Amino acid sequence: MKTNFVPSLWIVLSLLFLNGLAGFTAAAQNAPAANAQLASRELNARVEALLKKMTLEEKLGQLASYSGGYATGPGASNLRYEELVAKGQLGSLLNVVGVEATNHYQHIAVEKSRLHIPVLFGQDVIHGHRTTFPAPLALAASFDPAAVELVARTSAEEARADGLAWVFSPMVDIARDPRWGRIIESAGEDPYLGSAMARAFVNGYQQDDLSKPDSVAVSVKHFAAYGAAIAGRDYNATDMSEITLRQVYLEPYRAAVAAGAATMMSSFNSINGVPATANPFILTQILRKEWGFNGFVVSDWGAVAELKNHSIGDGPTVARKALEAGVEQDMEGGLYTTVIADQVRSGKIPESVVDEAARRVLRVKFALGLFDHPYTQPSPAYVATPERRAAARKVAAETFVLLKNDAVEGVGKLLPLPAKVKSVALIGPMADNPNEMLGAWSGMGDPKNVVTLKTALAERLGDRLLYAEGCGLLSGEDENVLKRVNFNGPASADEHLPIPDDAKTIAEAVETAKKADVVILALGEPTNWMEGEASSRVHLGFTGAQLRLEQAVAATGKPVILVVLAGRPLELKWEAAHLPAILEAWSPGIEAGHAVADVLFGEVNPSGKLPSSFPRAVGQEPLYYAQLPTGRPAHGDLSHLPTDSGEKFMSRYMDEENSALFPFGWGLSYTRFSYSTPTISRAEVPVREVLGSRNGPVALVGVDVKNTGSVAGTEVVQLYIRNTAASVEQPVRELKGFARVALAAGETKHLEFPLGFDELSFYNVEVQRTVEPTTYKIWVGGSSLATAETELKVID
Ligand code: BGC
């Protein structure tokens, strides 16, 4: 049944947001306020007046960035920052947090330094500042830019109240390989979804107006293509065609710049042989000339000095190369302040290069209002207010992905659990582990604020809840892993101590399971320090003795619900084959337990979808749905579908399927959705019309989505296209639209997705973004396996 579609505000907003604002043409032409703010005449007049008064040393001082607190990389400098600040030789400080600490330095800068230039304080605020929300990969699973914007907004308020006007977020690196531990900080594998998330983060943090007292400047990272580290090994080189670089990897950065991003962070990796931190092609040509970026670029931690390890020169040479390429601040490198001045004096580096760098840093400080309001006033504690907890709980529940929910003989579907369930055994090292719920980079997040699954279930079930830890996250047998994970040393806050006798605790867990009607297994991998930075893995199963634990528990014959708490896609092949229900809950943040319980008991119907393909085996990585075609596809032209042909000379593995275990976009609900055959508003469109459609659609894809089940639910409707006849081969499928749609039981809504230049264009061999005569296949559905199909012809 087709109903009149009354679009709710968020659908209208998200469709406009996702599809309307992303005009391809250089950001400069459509610069939003934040970017325009940096270019404003009045602001720049103040910058130029100041610049004229500055000595070379003072200008170079603006290019220095140091960590004044804990270390987030190797070899922290530990200099006398007060002295540097007083001399006007320090531009920004990271990891100095709190009103008192930041004001301490700010008073010195403003009152004691010759030109009274304020310090910019920055920190890694990744998914919440004091209120910890789900990790970014989880946020992407919500397919909900409005939720992400709320997270960023909340983070900005809390950060600013703590004296921080600069956040090292969002990380917008496309990540197609879960061996890379930093996939947790990303939005996953897809450039379209990644761009939507990038925009939402920037808008939430900056509010399109850096001068607001609770806006913070973003640092979009890591520019560029850091997520494509070869073999998933962190900091490794990347190597790819310029077409892939632009069409896939650069897209989310471009979206962030177009949304007004004030700063960027250069990455550790090289791209096609040129280190990103000394790469004029990406930093000057693309970022500044093509995208019209007006802000500044900070290097990643020590990345300027590390250029020496990339073998592109000695200290003075690499500092010159980085500065001339367009890295304005040297984070924890100390090279700019020591080796540039001589080169300027000898004429090797024109002073105008230093001027331009200092100018860009000062612009951001002026735009943030730091010259007019340098100090932070004490404000009420910002953490864990009921409103913030409610937001953290709601957002977390939206990010969970129901991977599997099969009926069990004699019981039916395990999920949702009935409120009156007689007894539940909660088992696993993630069940009551506050630290692990925060995620790999939770900054000021405090485990004391975390509600664990055990606490939340006990609130509901009282003594109907049984509990056993079962095993540790790591076992004593993982000697080398333990050594690496515990690099902070014994007795540090994040030390992992293995349980001395796993066999005994597993046996106890089995006894606990036997006493209950249903078992909830809460398993994962240690977020500290096995996920996130410098945390690549080649095995993607559960760590320690967890596989043994789940096999022993499953052998009791009790129905098992697996809740996975991990910041990367794990290999869940055994689990998918043997356990009836699996909920992916990622790293959910401070309201972890409540949010998981809300979904397990059906108060929230799961709606998350995978932002990243889950492999059957690590050997498939990098595995992503938007693969390029092959001349010998294993299964028609959709090589992401299961391989079922027995033919030999095909692009396939001998010992495994090509397809993902759980593909991109996948996620079940407690209800079911059906899709009508999509319609297209016009069957044919001339090329020139598409080329001229940079600000609007040329055709609309319509679809009716119906909730055919008996409970209300939210579906993430996804639109995929395939360009079937381009001069450069195009992926077998690409996401080009999505919308979250809430549907009451039995309800139908009609949705329309716009298609225009942004969705239909690609890079040709001249590396120009274009559109050619072709036919686009179009699918709409609830995952990248969508089958409801239509097409659009683009004619000469
Ligand atoms: C990380 C960045 C981070 C920086 C500052 C580096 O090690 O790669 O993501 O923003 O440290 O903490």
Boltz pocket constraint, residues with backbone or C-beta under 6 A from the ligand:
constraints:
  - pocket:
      binder: B
      contacts: [[A, 72], [A, 73], [A, 94], [A, 124], [A, 168], [A, 221], [A, 300], [A, 301], [A, 533]]
      max_distance: 6.0
